[in-house]
């Protein structure tokens, strides 16, 4: 099942694995937001991606099957 909101349009299972690994979650989250044109959100991901955002990514992937969106601008 593909979800447009997952990392690089990968299947849910692949995105979940990427979200669980802290380094890949940090990098993929920032790159995903930057490629969407969300510069502020990408910078926030780069600065705070290893903290609570990482935990929220895992929780959101398990409950909502999509990555966490801190800033929707």
Beta strands, then each sheet from edge to edge (+ up, - down):
end
